Amino acid sequence: MAYRILLVFGLVATFAGAALPSCAQPASDTQVVFDAPPPKRDAAEDGLLALDRGIYDKVAQAKTNADFAKVERELKLIMSHVPTEFRLYEDYKGQLVVRADREIGMPIAAAMAKDLPKTDPPGPVKVSFEPNVYGFAALALSSLALERKDTEAALSVLNVGASIQPDNAKMVEARARALATLGRLPEALRAYAAWTRNYPVQAELNPADTALMWRGMGSVLVEQKQYDDAKESYESALKLVPGDPTTLAALQRVEQLRVSAPPTAN
């Protein structure tokens, strides 16, 4: 998958210090070096991130709400230090910092590298990976709040998470779902649509997350009784992840609703 995508975008990439075979290298002046050392930040920024990274390392094994409850204090401490921005894919002074899952992040980073400003003197685009410290904390705390039936509290932390990480599909989807649960359907619909519009590289190269957005839009449209548009949204999701049982069930349900819906007045 990564090899095919790299060819599409016309890049020369280096994975963990080993270049692609020369026969696989397309003609391009863009080189990508993965697993570069992390970029140097100012002392205050580095110090706070190091502090939160230390807390994250202690709680990162938490996977369930029961686990999150045991480290809730630590998660809240991390969230009390959130920076103004902490994107999944951050251009930090010409170096791309990736906080996404490695398997998903590598081809997306390679595709994004071609659009970064050229360095002077020219050189490869360096890509480093680091844990998604604040994104993890936000999603964990929101999951815990939802289990406690406190959707307002979940939305509050997801608002913070989405503000620092608007390119995180899982964060955006969780926030949109919370908005829909609270009856704020137009806001939820806008949140789903904005991600697919604003992050085309992620949308193209991460079909599972994009399908999640289309399915979310379909659910909101069902609530708004816009069954034809909902059907189109579910079909868009199925094109990205064919055979997905959740989407198929939703599509079947919306077909039944369309049949039973009273005819609209001309």
Secondary structure as GFF3:
##gff-version 3
##sequence-region A 1 266
A	DSSP	alpha_helix	2	8	.	.	.	ID=ss1
A	DSSP	beta_strand	12	15	.	.	.	ID=ss2
A	DSSP	beta_strand	18	19	.	.	.	ID=ss3
A	DSSP	three_ten_helix	22	24	.	.	.	ID=ss4
A	DSSP	beta_strand	31	34	.	.	.	ID=ss5
A	DSSP	alpha_helix	43	59	.	.	.	ID=ss6
A	DSSP	alpha_helix	65	70	.	.	.	ID=ss7
A	DSSP	alpha_helix	72	79	.	.	.	ID=ss8
A	DSSP	beta_strand	89	92	.	.	.	ID=ss9
A	DSSP	beta_strand	95	98	.	.	.	ID=ss10
A	DSSP	alpha_helix	102	113	.	.	.	ID=ss11
A	DSSP	beta_strand	125	129	.	.	.	ID=ss12
A	DSSP	alpha_helix	133	147	.	.	.	ID=ss13
A	DSSP	alpha_helix	151	164	.	.	.	ID=ss14
A	DSSP	alpha_helix	169	181	.	.	.	ID=ss15
A	DSSP	alpha_helix	185	198	.	.	.	ID=ss16
A	DSSP	alpha_helix	200	205	.	.	.	ID=ss17
A	DSSP	alpha_helix	207	223	.	.	.	ID=ss18
A	DSSP	alpha_helix	227	240	.	.	.	ID=ss19
A	DSSP	alpha_helix	245	260	.	.	.	ID=ss20
###
